[in-house]
Amino acid sequence: MSPPKLLSVHLIILLSAFTGPANGYYNSRWAECIYSSSDYSDMVYIDGYYFNKYLVVQFNSTVGEYVGFTELGVRTAEALNKNTALMQQERAEVDRFCKHNAQGFDSAVRDKTEKPNINVRSVKESDGKHPAVLLCSAYRFYPQRIKVTWLKNNVPVTSDVTSTDEMPNGDWYYQIHSHLEYTPKSGEKISCMVEHASSTKPMIVDWEPAIAQSERNKIAIGASGLVLGIIIAAAGLIYYKKKSSGRILVPH
Ligand SMILES: *[C@@H]1O[C@H](CO)[C@@H](O)[C@H](O)[C@H]1NC(C)=O
């Protein structure tokens, strides 16, 4: 990455930095590759030299040559731009350095995706006066961009929805939470639709209303009664069979 000629320029700047009082000067060189398109057609290579926080001289591949930003920088740029071998090298860096590395980084990081784990649950039951609140959560997805939509009978709901931003977990993954306030209606299907780069199709999770506690008790009592009834009936049947098999039928 550092051709010898460039390195020597680097050293000249470094030496000039230390001719002043030696109490903390900072000389740095930053090579940057800036792009946003996936075919790298907008790739820009920037090679900048800084003294403390000040940009001294910079090569910008769009400009195609060095530009000085201080008096020393202007003189340095002038000298560097006359160096045809160096210029050739710097102009080739967009392909050799930037595009090459971008390919590596993109396949290792940018193009990776991870499907979210989605769940829909009720966080507040309706009490007749206030609506119920449902929560749709998507966990552990990558990358950050995601779209969460509530559906009522497969039709998107726009009102009574509040959503958090995508929250970073700190481990590259993200999570997001969306609330829906809604008044339950029988026969109405509520679903949460998640669109994300990890899936070509939208991911849809239907809300399955949990049965309320009082309903659960009724079902439990009913089921116990049914089981008890079956046991009694079976016992009766066995008893009847035993009795009838012990009886001898005497023909008249
Ligand atoms: C590089 O040069 C182009 C054209 O002058 C300019 O639009 C762009 O902002 C420059 N990039 C940087 C990081 O300075």
PDBQT file of the ligand as one rigid body, heavy atoms in Angstrom, charges set to zero:
ROOT
HETATM    1  C1  LIG A 301     -12.962  14.503  -4.069  1.00  0.00    +0.000 C 
HETATM    2  O1  LIG A 301     -13.102  15.367  -5.173  1.00  0.00    +0.000 OA
HETATM    3  C2  LIG A 301     -14.423  15.538  -5.634  1.00  0.00    +0.000 C 
HETATM    4  C3  LIG A 301     -14.374  16.427  -6.876  1.00  0.00    +0.000 C 
HETATM    5  O2  LIG A 301     -13.746  17.633  -6.607  1.00  0.00    +0.000 OA
HETATM    6  C4  LIG A 301     -15.279  16.128  -4.537  1.00  0.00    +0.000 C 
HETATM    7  O3  LIG A 301     -16.625  16.251  -4.982  1.00  0.00    +0.000 OA
HETATM    8  C5  LIG A 301     -15.222  15.249  -3.316  1.00  0.00    +0.000 C 
HETATM    9  O4  LIG A 301     -15.944  15.827  -2.263  1.00  0.00    +0.000 OA
HETATM   10  C6  LIG A 301     -13.773  15.004  -2.905  1.00  0.00    +0.000 C 
HETATM   11  N1  LIG A 301     -13.765  14.083  -1.767  1.00  0.00    +0.000 N 
HETATM   12  C7  LIG A 301     -13.227  14.336  -0.586  1.00  0.00    +0.000 C 
HETATM   13  C8  LIG A 301     -13.386  13.305   0.483  1.00  0.00    +0.000 C 
HETATM   14  O5  LIG A 301     -12.647  15.361  -0.355  1.00  0.00    +0.000 OA
ENDROOT
TORSDOF 0
